[in-house]
Amino acid sequence: MCCFTPVCVDLSTICCNLVHMTSSPAVQSLAALSIGAGTVLSGVPVVAGVQYAPVIRPGRVPAPDELSAEPDIAEADRAAEASRFTAAAAAVAQRLRDRAGHATGVASEVLAATAMLAQDRAWLGAAEKGIAQGAPAVRATTAAAAQFVDLFTQMGGLMAERVTDLLDIRDRVVAELNGLPEPGVPVPDVPSILCAEDLAPADTAGLDPTLILGLATTLGGPTSHTAIIARQLGIPCVVAIAGLSEVPVGAMVLVDGTRGTVTVSPDPAEATAAVEEAARVTAAMANWTGPGATADGHKVAILANVQDGAAARAATETPAEGVGLFRTELCFLSRDTEPSVDEQADIYSEVLQAFSGRKVVIRTLDAGSDKPLKFVGHPDEANPALGVRGIRITIGNPGLMERQLAAIAKAAERTGNSPWVMAPMVATAEEAKIFAAQVRAHGLTPGVMIEVPAAALLADRILEHVDFLSIGTNDLAQYTMAADRMSADLAALTDPWQPGVLALVAMAARAGAAVGKPVGVCGEAAADPLLACVLTGLGVTSLSAAAAAVNAVGTKLASVTLTQCRDAADAVLATASAAEARTAALKALE
């Protein structure tokens, strides 16, 4: 089935539109006049930290303006031109696959998904058709991309996010056809702050944190893959910043990923002092060795989110006490056919072995919507985000879950480490009951994800069937607030600090406490040290975050008492907005 239907777009949910580079002195001068020194731009804080450095921006290969003036290709030369286009698209895809092979975790998944898009038959076929009618390869590439850009834009929502992915692929193929370097983030001469409208998946996944000290984007939200990869790399990051496009290349800026601000041309001495203070705090975090607990000894397990064996081994270098979320999609998404039980068992064994004797929570396949599988036959859906995804895929593919559980059980037997297993997108107690029976039949411990508001509201009834809950705050925020988590316009709504979202977290935590069963958080909210304290106050028993966030979360939690956490939680639940919630938590905890 075509990957350009609402059903099977082969990409993780990530905005990836490249901003035009405006580096001429004239443009910079005009921009400098429109935004004064000391101007503070506000956005949504994503990754804590403070950095001060000059601005760089990504470049791109613009679509030619005079394509219609290009002469048509003679009929005798059209086959060769089609071959040239096919080779260019293949070269782009191969480079992305090579980079995916050298990356880990989210970065590897994003690069692999982008490589799949570069080889998608829908837009390749459209370009080849244009060439067959006489269009040169560059013109045909641009026209084919434009065809689907229009379609996706009209669809809106999640499909509109695919527009930026496609434009990135278009630019890379056009560059290859013209013999130009690939577009993307330039390698700066000095450590810099990367400012952009948003970032292409390949560019975000390939950032060097020693040269890119901070990220600031006009688009994106706190749960976009740009944000997730920034957390994985430990790069201070602020998204959804109005006015950022006016900041010129080369301007000195102070990015504060804790407060969610970008200060343009700040006082150098004050900026340097802010960076030094942040470095002092970071150094203190490096000394935290775990285990997770408040200052008065209340235990809260600090765990890591991983996606493969390499990420798990990297996480063992931190004080993480185990794995709170092992995303298993990576071994499925890049496949034309379902991986065998043995293939899956090999992958799962790597993670279980890395954390031998320690807790590992495996999430069963979370696909559908923006993460389609080629081999399951997704139905056409008007709104795939609310359609057949997560556990719902097993309705039409009953053997898929059984084979994955068999592979997990085989890996457990092989390594001697029996994991907990949870299902995504559970919405009813009946779904939980059926899943729990399947998991127990393999000798494993069952749990479910709380991502659907109905599951939070009925957490007490779901807990009659499973042994634990894990709250996925990314999707819980999206569904609670009825807001696409990738929409820059709605970033404030999908902020995990929204009191409505936290009220549902509190409800699930209370249900777990009532029956003595653990309730953890494995969404990106757990990576926010301040919010982690609030979650603890709400009754959450474990926090699972990107490995790069483990020390920060553990250090912050160790600096406050359980009473402070509970006071902060009560104060947050009494607020009416995400901004008020942050302020209330700061007051209670600091």
C-alpha positions in Angstrom: 0.0 0.0 0.0 1.2 3.5 -0.8 3.0 5.2 2.0 1.3 8.5 1.2 -2.1 7.6 2.4 -3.4 8.6 5.9 -2.6 5.0 6.9 0.9 4.3 6.1 3.3 7.2 6.3 6.6 5.6 7.2 7.8 8.3 9.6 7.9 8.8 13.4 5.9 11.8 14.5 8.4 14.6 13.9 8.3 18.1 12.3 11.1 18.5 9.9 10.9 21.7 7.8 14.2 23.4 7.1 14.4 27.1 7.5 15.9 29.2 4.7 19.4 30.4 5.6 19.5 34.2 5.7 23.2 35.0 6.1 23.8 38.0 3.9 25.0 41.1 5.8 22.0 43.1 4.5 19.5 40.6 5.8 21.3 40.3 9.1 21.4 44.1 9.5 17.7 44.4 8.9 17.0 41.6 11.4 19.3 43.3 13.9 17.3 46.5 13.6 14.0 44.7 14.3 15.1 43.0 17.5 16.9 44.9 20.2 19.8 43.8 22.4 18.5 42.2 25.6 15.2 41.1 24.0 13.9 38.0 25.7 11.9 35.6 23.5 9.7 33.1 25.3 8.8 29.5 24.3 8.2 26.1 25.7 11.1 24.7 27.8 12.1 21.2 26.7 15.6 20.4 27.9 17.0 22.2 31.0 20.4 23.9 30.8 21.9 27.3 29.9 24.2 28.1 27.0 25.6 31.3 25.4 26.9 31.2 21.9 26.5 32.6 18.4 23.5 31.7 16.2 23.8 29.4 13.2 20.9 28.3 11.0 20.4 25.3 8.7 20.7 25.7 5.0 18.7 24.1 2.3 18.6 23.6 -1.4 15.7 25.8 -2.6 13.5 24.5 -5.4 14.5 26.2 -8.6 12.3 29.2 -9.5 12.5 28.8 -13.2 11.8 25.1 -13.6 9.2 25.8 -16.3 12.0 27.3 -18.5 14.0 24.1 -18.5 13.7 22.3 -21.8 11.9 19.0 -21.9 14.0 15.8 -22.2 14.0 14.2 -25.6 12.1 11.0 -25.7 15.2 9.0 -26.5 16.9 10.3 -23.3 14.0 9.9 -20.9 14.9 6.4 -19.7 18.4 7.6 -18.8 17.0 10.6 -17.0 14.6 8.3 -15.0 17.6 6.2 -14.1 19.5 9.3 -12.9 16.6 10.2 -10.7 16.2 6.7 -9.3 20.0 6.6 -8.5 19.8 10.0 -6.8 16.9 8.9 -4.6 18.6 5.6 -3.8 21.8 7.5 -2.8 20.0 9.7 -0.5 18.2 6.8 1.1 21.4 4.8 1.5 23.2 7.7 3.2 20.3 8.0 5.7 20.4 4.2 6.3 24.2 4.3 6.9 23.7 7.1 9.4 20.9 5.1 11.1 23.3 2.2 11.4 25.8 4.3 13.3 23.1 5.9 15.5 21.2 4.5 18.4 17.8 4.9 20.0 15.4 7.6 18.7 18.1 8.9 16.3 18.4 5.5 14.6 14.7 5.1 14.3 14.2 8.6 12.9 16.9 8.2 10.3 15.7 4.8 9.2 12.1 6.1 8.8 13.3 9.0 6.7 15.3 6.6 4.5 12.1 4.7 4.0 10.3 7.8 2.8 13.1 8.6 0.4 12.3 5.2 -1.3 8.5 5.4 -1.1 6.9 4.2 -4.3 4.1 6.8 -4.3 6.3 9.9 -4.8 9.0 8.1 -6.7 6.3 6.9 -9.1 4.9 10.4 -9.6 8.4 11.7 -10.4 9.1 8.9 -12.8 5.8 9.6 -14.5 6.8 13.2 -15.0 10.1 12.2 -16.5 8.3 9.8 -18.9 6.3 12.8 -20.1 9.5 14.8 -20.7 10.2 16.7 -17.5 13.9 16.9 -16.4 14.6 15.0 -13.2 14.9 18.1 -11.0 11.6 19.5 -12.2 9.9 16.1 -11.9 11.2 15.7 -8.4 9.9 19.1 -7.3 6.5 18.6 -9.0 6.0 15.1 -7.5 6.8 16.5 -4.0 4.4 19.4 -4.6 1.6 17.0 -5.5 1.7 15.4 -2.1 2.5 18.6 -0.2 -0.8 20.0 -1.5 -2.6 16.8 -0.5 -1.2 16.6 3.0 -1.8 20.3 3.6 -5.5 19.9 2.7 -5.7 16.9 5.1 -4.3 18.9 8.0 -3.4 17.6 11.4 -0.9 14.7 11.6 -0.8 14.4 7.8 0.2 18.1 7.5 3.3 17.2 9.5 4.5 14.9 6.7 4.8 17.9 4.4 8.1 19.0 6.1 9.5 15.5 6.0 8.8 15.3 2.2 10.4 18.7 1.6 13.5 17.6 3.3 13.8 14.5 1.1 13.0 16.6 -2.0 15.9 19.0 -1.2 18.3 16.2 -0.7 17.4 14.5 -4.0 17.6 17.8 -5.8 21.0 18.5 -4.3 22.2 15.0 -5.4 20.9 15.5 -8.9 22.7 18.9 -9.1 25.9 17.5 -7.6 25.6 19.8 -4.6 26.3 19.0 -0.9 23.2 17.8 1.0 21.3 20.5 2.8 21.2 20.6 6.5 23.0 21.9 9.6 26.4 23.3 8.7 29.4 22.3 10.8 30.2 25.5 12.8 33.7 26.8 13.3 32.9 27.4 16.9 30.4 25.9 19.3 27.0 27.5 18.4 23.3 27.7 19.1 21.2 26.2 16.3 18.1 28.3 15.6 15.6 27.1 13.1 11.9 27.0 12.1 12.2 23.3 12.9 14.7 20.6 12.0 14.8 17.8 9.6 14.8 14.3 11.2 18.2 13.5 9.7 19.7 16.8 10.9 18.3 16.4 14.5 19.5 12.9 14.8 23.0 13.7 13.6 23.7 16.7 15.8 27.1 16.9 17.5 26.5 18.2 21.1 30.1 19.4 21.3 29.4 21.9 18.5 25.7 22.5 18.8 25.3 23.7 22.4 21.7 24.5 22.3 18.5 24.3 20.2 15.8 26.9 19.6 12.9 26.4 17.2 9.9 28.4 16.0 7.8 25.2 15.6 7.6 21.9 17.4 6.3 20.9 20.8 7.6 19.4 24.0 7.0 15.8 22.8 8.2 16.2 19.2 11.1 14.0 18.1 13.3 17.0 17.9 12.7 17.5 21.6 13.1 13.8 22.4 16.5 13.7 20.6 17.6 16.9 22.3 17.0 15.2 25.6 18.9 12.1 24.5 21.9 14.3 23.6 21.5 16.5 26.7 21.3 19.7 24.6 19.4 22.7 26.2 16.3 23.1 24.0 13.4 25.6 23.8 10.6 25.2 21.2 7.6 27.2 19.9 9.4 30.5 20.2 7.6 33.5 18.6 9.9 36.0 16.9 12.9 33.6 16.6 13.1 34.1 12.9 14.1 37.7 13.4 17.3 36.7 15.2 20.2 37.0 12.7 22.9 34.5 12.1 26.0 35.3 14.2 24.0 37.1 16.9 25.0 36.1 20.5 22.1 34.5 22.3 21.5 33.0 25.8 19.3 29.9 25.7 17.7 28.9 29.0 16.1 25.5 28.6 14.9 25.6 32.2 12.9 28.8 31.9 12.1 28.5 28.2 13.7 31.7 27.0 16.1 33.0 24.4 17.8 36.3 25.2 19.2 38.1 22.2 22.6 39.9 22.7 22.5 39.8 26.5 25.1 41.5 28.7 28.2 39.2 28.2 29.2 39.2 31.8 25.6 38.3 33.0 25.4 35.6 30.3 28.7 34.1 31.2 27.7 34.0 34.9 24.4 32.3 34.0 26.3 29.6 32.1 28.8 29.1 34.9 26.0 28.7 37.4 24.3 26.1 35.2 27.6 24.3 34.8 28.0 24.2 38.6 24.6 22.6 38.9 25.4 20.1 36.1 28.6 19.2 37.9 26.7 18.5 41.0 24.3 16.3 39.1 27.3 14.2 37.9 28.0 13.3 41.5 24.6 11.8 42.0 24.9 8.0 42.1 21.4 6.9 43.0 19.2 5.2 43.9 16.3 7.5 43.5 14.8 8.9 46.6 13.7 12.2 48.2 15.9 14.0 50.8 13.9 12.2 53.6 14.3 8.8 52.1 11.1 8.2 50.1 12.1 5.8 47.3 11.2 6.6 43.7 12.9 4.4 41.1 14.8 6.3 38.4 14.8 4.3 35.2 15.9 4.8 31.6 13.9 4.8 28.3 15.7 2.7 25.6 15.1 1.4 22.1 17.8 -1.2 21.5 20.8 -2.9 23.0 23.2 -0.1 22.3 20.9 2.5 24.0 20.5 0.1 27.0 24.3 -0.4 27.3 24.7 3.4 27.2 22.1 3.8 29.9 24.1 1.4 32.2 26.7 4.2 32.4 24.2 6.3 34.3 22.7 5.6 37.8 19.5 4.3 36.2 18.1 1.5 38.2 16.6 -0.3 35.3 14.6 0.3 32.1 11.1 1.8 32.5 10.3 1.8 28.8 11.8 -0.5 26.1 10.3 0.6 22.9 10.2 -2.4 20.6 9.1 -0.6 17.4 12.6 -0.3 16.0 12.8 -3.9 14.9 9.5 -3.7 13.1 9.2 -0.3 11.5 12.0 -0.8 8.9 10.9 -4.2 7.9 8.8 -5.3 4.8 8.0 -8.5 6.7 7.5 -9.3 10.4 10.7 -10.2 12.2 10.8 -13.8 13.3 10.5 -14.9 17.0 14.2 -15.7 17.0 15.1 -12.3 15.5 13.0 -10.5 18.1 14.4 -12.6 20.9 18.0 -11.6 20.0 17.1 -7.9 20.2 15.2 -8.2 23.4 18.0 -10.3 24.9 20.5 -7.5 24.4 18.5 -5.1 26.6 17.7 -7.7 29.3 21.4 -8.7 29.4 22.5 -5.1 29.7 20.4 -4.7 32.9 20.8 -8.2 34.1 19.1 -8.7 37.5 17.4 -5.4 37.3 13.9 -4.2 36.3 13.1 -4.0 32.6 9.7 -2.9 31.3 9.0 -3.9 27.7 6.3 -2.2 25.8 4.7 -4.3 23.1 4.6 -3.0 19.6 3.3 0.5 19.4 2.6 1.1 15.7 -0.2 2.5 13.5 -1.1 6.1 13.0 2.2 7.8 12.2 4.2 4.6 12.7 2.7 2.2 10.1 3.8 -1.4 9.4 4.0 -2.6 5.9 3.0 -6.2 6.8 -0.2 -5.8 8.9 -2.6 -4.3 6.3 -3.6 -1.1 7.9 -7.2 0.0 7.0 -7.8 3.4 5.4 -8.7 5.8 8.2 -9.9 9.4 8.2 -8.2 10.0 11.6 -5.4 7.5 12.1 -4.3 9.0 15.5 -7.7 7.9 16.8 -7.7 4.7 14.8 -6.1 1.3 14.7 -2.8 1.8 16.6 -1.1 0.2 19.6 -2.9 -2.8 21.0 -5.7 -2.3 18.5 -3.5 -3.6 15.7 -3.9 -7.1 17.2 -7.6 -7.1 16.4 -6.9 -7.8 12.8 -3.5 -9.5 13.4 -4.0 -11.8 16.4 -0.8 -13.7 15.9 1.4 -10.6 16.0 1.1 -10.1 19.8 1.4 -13.9 20.5 4.7 -14.1 18.6 6.1 -11.0 20.2 5.3 -12.4 23.7 6.8 -15.7 22.7 10.0 -13.8 21.7 10.1 -11.9 25.0 9.6 -15.1 27.0 12.4 -16.7 25.0 14.7 -13.8 25.7 13.8 -13.9 29.4 14.7 -17.6 29.5 17.9 -17.0 27.7 19.1 -14.2 29.9 17.6 -15.2 33.2 16.0 -11.7 33.5 12.2 -11.8 33.4 10.8 -8.5 32.3 7.5 -6.7 33.0 5.4 -6.3 29.8 2.9 -3.6 29.0 0.6 -2.8 26.2 0.1 0.6 24.6 -3.2 2.4 23.9 -5.3 0.3 26.2 -8.7 2.1 26.7 -10.9 -0.5 28.6 -10.7 -2.9 31.4 -11.7 -5.7 29.1 -8.7 -5.0 26.8 -6.5 -5.1 29.9 -8.0 -8.4 31.0 -7.4 -10.1 27.6 -3.8 -8.8 27.4 -3.0 -9.8 31.0 -4.1 -13.4 30.3 -1.9 -13.5 27.2 1.2 -12.2 29.1 0.7 -14.5 32.1 0.4 -17.5 29.8 4.0 -16.8 28.9 5.1 -16.5 32.6 5.6 -12.8 32.4 4.3 -9.8 34.5 1.5 -7.8 32.8 0.8 -4.1 32.9 -0.7 -1.4 30.6 0.1 2.1 29.4 -2.2 4.9 30.6 -2.3 7.1 27.5 -6.1 7.3 26.9 -8.1 9.4 29.3 -10.7 6.6 29.7 -7.9 4.4 31.0 -6.9 6.9 33.7 -10.6 7.4 34.7 -11.0 3.6 35.0 -7.5 2.8 36.4 -9.0 1.1 39.5 -10.9 -1.4 37.3 -7.9 -1.9 35.0 -5.8 -2.7 38.0 -8.0 -5.6 38.8 -6.4 -7.4 35.9 -2.8 -6.2 35.7 0.1 -5.8 38.1 1.3 -2.3 37.2 0.5 0.9 35.3 2.9 3.1 33.3 1.7 6.6 32.3 2.7 7.8 28.9 2.3 11.5 29.3 3.1 12.4 25.7 -0.1 10.8 24.3 -2.1 11.4 27.5 -1.6 15.1 27.0 -2.4 14.9 23.3 -5.7 13.0 23.9 -6.7 14.9 27.0 -6.3 18.3 25.4 -7.6 17.2 22.0 -4.4 18.7 20.5 -1.9 17.3 18.1 1.3 17.1 20.0 3.3 18.0 16.9 1.4 21.3 16.3 3.4 24.4 17.1 0.2 26.4 17.4 -1.0 24.0 20.2 2.3 23.4 22.0 0.9 25.2 25.1 -2.0 22.7 25.2 0.2 19.6 25.0 2.5 20.8 27.7 2.6 18.0 30.3 2.2 20.7 33.0 -1.4 21.2 32.0 -3.4 20.7 35.2 -6.0 18.6 33.4 -3.3 16.1 32.4 -1.8 16.0 35.9 -5.3 15.5 37.4 -5.5 12.3 35.4 -2.0 11.2 36.5 -3.1 11.8 40.1 -6.2 9.6 39.6 -4.2 6.7 38.2 -1.6 7.0 41.0 -4.3 7.0 43.7 -5.8 3.9 42.1 -2.4 2.1 42.3 -1.8 3.2 45.9 -5.2 1.9 46.9 -4.3 -1.7 45.9 -0.5 -1.5 46.5 0.5 -1.7 42.8 3.2 0.4 41.2 2.3 3.3 38.9 5.2 4.8 37.0 5.6 7.6 34.4 7.6 6.9 31.2 6.6 9.9 29.1 8.9 12.9 28.5 7.4 14.5 31.6 9.6 12.3 33.7 12.7 14.0 32.2 11.8 17.4 33.7 13.4 17.5 37.1 10.9 20.0 38.5 7.9 18.1 37.2 9.4 14.8 38.4 9.1 16.2 42.0 5.4 17.0 41.3 4.8 13.5 39.9 6.3 12.1 43.1 4.0 14.2 45.1 1.1 12.8 43.1 2.0 9.3 44.1 4.0 8.0 41.2 6.4 5.2 42.2 8.9 5.4 39.3 10.2 7.8 36.8 11.6 6.7 33.4 13.4 9.2 31.2 16.0 9.5 28.5 19.4 8.3 29.9 20.8 11.9 29.6 18.1 13.1 32.0 18.6 10.5 34.7 21.2 12.4 36.8 19.3 15.7 36.7 16.0 14.0 37.8 17.7 12.1 40.6 19.7 15.1 41.8 16.6 17.3 42.0 14.5 14.7 43.7 17.3 14.2 46.3 17.2 17.9 47.2 13.5 18.0 48.3 11.4 16.1 50.8 8.3 14.1 50.2 6.2 16.7 52.0 7.5 19.4 49.6 6.6 17.2 46.7 3.1 16.7 48.0 2.7 20.4 48.7 3.9 21.1 45.1 1.4 18.5 43.7 -1.5 20.0 45.6 -0.5 23.5 44.5 -0.3 22.4 40.9 -3.7 20.7 40.9 -5.2 23.9 42.1 -4.0 26.0 39.1 -5.7 26.7 35.9 -2.9 26.7 33.3 0.5 25.1 32.6 2.3 28.4 33.3 0.6 28.8 36.7 1.4 25.2 37.5 5.1 25.7 36.9 5.1 28.8 39.0 3.3 27.1 41.8 5.7 24.1 41.7 8.8 26.4 41.8 7.4 28.3 44.8 6.6 25.1 46.7 10.0 23.4 45.9 12.4 26.3 45.9 
